[in-house]
């Protein structure tokens, strides 16, 4: 599938950077005084074990399974893996043009953090907004935190719009969109990566019927979030 392997590349980059940092720390200790050299002999195995644990966790965190994309007309899929903790009405003026429905999904550090296109269509809006790094478990993080808003012009049914806001958290401090403005995407296609715990808000028009419930765990590119009736 398109953009397959992007998450794994990000994982290896972090692992390499952590290895370089560990070597630098060890070198500083080793080249110091006799006391520092003694400490270094103790520090080396500790650093090595710490790095190995970090490597295992990073590879686990950046896993990128292929979704089993459901077949059907007028479906809106969950763009993220996580837990639905908000279903309400809100106002999104930038792309949705006003009042709309919202489904908010919290991603813990144990969830897959690659996001998938909720619908097939065109990327009609993409905006990065700087902000704070509140805990993503707090729903107000959607308003105050650094985020990227993606707007999709739906191909089926035509004329509909879906917004997805990717929100950074206290740990997640980097959002990596895979798509660009004007790109055509297929339903379930990989669209972005958020590094570590975060949140995704999905904006739906009033005519969409929401199919998930509060507390439900959803799978990106696979769980049917809503349908156009």
Buried (B, 14 or more C-beta within 10 A) or exposed (E): BEBEEBBBEBBEEBBEEBBEEBEEBBEEBBEEEEEEEEBBEEBBEEBEEEBEEBBEEBBEBBEBEEBEBEEEEBBBBBBBBBBBBBBEEBEBEEBBEEEBBBBBBBBBBEBBBBBBBBBBBBBBBBEEEEBEBBEBEBBEBBBEBBBBBBBBBBBBEEEBBBBBBBBBBBBBBEBBBBBEEEBEBBBBBBBBBBBBBBBBBBBBBEEBEBBBEEEBEBBBBBBBBBBBE
